[in-house]
Amino acid sequence: MVHFVGAGSGAVDLITVRGAKLLEEADVIIYAGSLVNPALLDYAKKDCEIHNSATMTLEQVIAVIEKAEAEGKTTVRLHTGDSSIYGAVREQFDELDQRNIPYDVCPGVSSFCGAASSLKAEYTLPDVSQTVIITRTAGRTPVPQGQSIRELAAHQATMVLFLSTSLTKELQADLLAGGYPGETPVAVVYKATWPEERIFRCTVDTLHKTVTENGLTKTSLIIVGNCMGDKYLRSLLYHPGFATEFREATE
């Protein structure tokens, strides 16, 4: 059996209870290199076979899993955050399906959730943004037609950018050209929830300068949007004048 486990956003205690239990029981662990907090490997039993997938190809990963299956062993494929976001898991699923190797998925706390907790931010504020766009800047990996930063910026939604810290010159230009005002708040969160976490607050028109001056090149999330501003409407959910199936309106 193969278990795909989301390692969480960085802090060791942000892995799920299920994920920690699967790590403790695994005979083989294949973890996503520097993106996963190595302290999580302390959950592994003494005789567990551990592989760093940063040095491996897809074919090599599958070969390790096939060998483990042939030996009747349980494998944990440990991915950063939640594996559904930029986890490159679909190609692994397809390879396992072709080989009739059973697998399941244990969700994890994505770094975009970890960043929100560190910022004490609510991405979906009434009258500000009810939409969160999770995306990346086009680089060595292109983005599909219709999903460029310029096109997505037109929505003025909260935008969370992965894998874009080394491309902020282009990113800033695209955010401005797409419609975000230059004064729109931005936060760059380096290693959200890790012990070495750092937060840099700026605006769209100072994004590239902020990232460059602080030497940020990777392992950072960029959050763009007025959800980090001061103006928003009170939610109706707890408003005394709003009736629900559990509460009558009192105003």
N, C-alpha and C positions, 0 to 999 in steps of 0.2 A: 504494500500500500504506500502511496505517496501523498503527503499532506503539504499543500502550499499554504504557508503561514505568513501573515502580515506581521512584521516585527514591531510595528508602531513607529512613531515619529522620531524616536531617539532615546528618550528616557527609558531606562531598563524596566521600570515598573508600569510603563504604558503598553506593554504587550498584554494581550487578553489572557485571562485565566486558562482558556482552552489552548491558546498558543503555547503558553509556558508548559502545560502538561504534555503537549505533543513533543516539545523539545526534550523534555525529561525522558520520554519513552523512546526517542529515535535511536536507531542503530547507525544511521547515516544522516548527516546534515550538510546541505549545500547552501551556503549563505552568500548574500550579495555584497561581498567585499567591504570597502570602506563606507558604504551606505548604511550598513547595519552596525549598531553599537556592539563591539566585540564582547562586551560584558554579558550579553545575552547567551553567549556560548557557555557561560558558567552553568547554565541549566543542563547541559549535556552530561550524560553519564560518562564514567571514566574511559570506557572502551569504545566510545562513539567515534566513528570515522567522519572527519570533518574536511570539507572542501571549500575553497574560496572561489566563487564563480567569476570573480573579476578577471581571473587569469584563464578562463575556460571559454570555449565556444559552445553554442547550442548542442552540437553533436557530442562534445565531450561530457556535457551535463547529462544528456540522455544516456550515454554509455555508462556513466556511474550509476544511474537509476536502474538501468537494465541489469547490471551486475548485482546490485542489491536485491532486486526482485528475484533473480535466479537463485540467490542464496537465502531467500525467505526473510529478508530484512525489511524494516520500515524506514522510509526516507522522509525527512522534512526538507522541503525547498523553502528556505527562509528569505523572504523578500522585504525590502524596505517599505515602511509605511503600510499602505494597503496595496496589495498586488494588482488591483484593478486599474490603478492609475500609473501609467508609464512603467508597468512591471514586465513587459515583454513575456507575458504568461500564455497568451493565446497560442503562440507557436509551440510552446511546450505541451499544452493540452493536446494539440493536434497530433504531435509526435507520440504521445502516450496512448491516445485513442487508436492510432494505427497499430500499436503494439498490444492492444487490449490490456494495458496496465491501468489498474484502478487508481483514482486519485480523488481528493476533495480539497476544498478551499476554506481556510480559516481567516476571516477578515481581520484587518488591523486598523489602528488609528493613523489616518493619513497625516502627512506633515502640514497639509493645508488646514486641518483641524488643530493640530498642535500650534501652528502659527497664530491662529485666531485666539487660542487660549493665552498665549504669551502676550499678545497685543491687547487682550481683554476687549476684543472686537466682536461685533455681531455683523456678519456679512449681509444679512437681509433685513435692513431697517425700513419700516413703513415710510413711504413717500420719498425714499432715497434709492433703494435697490431691492427688488424682490427676486433677483436673478444673480447667480454666481457662475461666471465663466472660468473654467479651468482649462488652461491652454499653455502653449509654448511658442517662442519665437522660432521662425524658420531658420535653420542652420544647416548642418550636415544632413539632418533629417528634415525633409520638406514638410509643409502642411498641405492638406487637401485644398482644392480650389474652393473659394468662398469662405475660408476660415483663416484668412490673414488677420494680423493684429489690427490693421487699418479698418477692415470690415467689421470685426468684432467690437472695436472701440465705438462704433456708431451707436451701439446699444446703451452706452453709459452705465452699464451694470458694474457690479463688483467683479474685478478680474484678478485671478490668481495665476501667476506665471511660474511654471516649473522650467528648469533647464535653460534659463535665459540670462543668467547673470553675466556671462561673457559676451553678450550681444546687446548691451544696453544702449549703445549709440544708435543702432538701428531701431531698437525697441522704443526709445524715447521719441524718435522722429515719427514712427508709425502711430504711437499713441496720440501725439499732437495732431498729426494729419488726419487721424480717424475721428477726432472730435473731442477728446478729453481736454478741458481747459488746462493751461499750464500750472495753475495753482491747485489742481486736484491732488489730494493727499496720497502719498505712497509710503509703504513700509517695506523695507528689505530685511528679512529675517534669516540670519545665518544659523544653520543647524538648530532649527526650532526644537525646543525641549531637551536638547543635549546639554551636558554640563557647561560646554563652551559657547552656548547660545549668545548671540549678539543681535541687537535690533537697531536699525538705522531708519529714521523717519525723514522724509523729504517730500518733494512734490514732483509732478511729472516733468517739469522743466528743469529740475535739478537732479534727476535720477542718475543720469550717466556720470555726472560729476561726483555724486555721493558714492556710487559703487567704485569708481576709479580711485578716488582719494583714500578709500578704506581697504583697497586691495582685494576686493571680493571678486572671485572668478568662478566659484562653483558652490554647491551645497547650500544654496540660498533660495528662498522663495521671495517673489516680488508681488505685493498686494497693492492694487490700484483701485481707488474709488472713494466716494464721499461717505461711505459707511464709516470711515475713520474721522469724519468731520463732526461738527457739533449740532447740526440741524437735522431733525427727524420728527415724525409724528408719533405720538404715544400709540402703542398697540391697542387694538380693541379687545384683545383676548382677556385682559384683566380690568377693563374699563367698567366702572359701576353702571354706566348707561347701556351696556351691551349685554343682552340676554344670551345664554347658552342653554343646552339641555341639562346642565348641572346647576345653573344659577340664574335667578331672575334679575332683571335690570332694576336698579334702585334709584335711578335718576330719570 
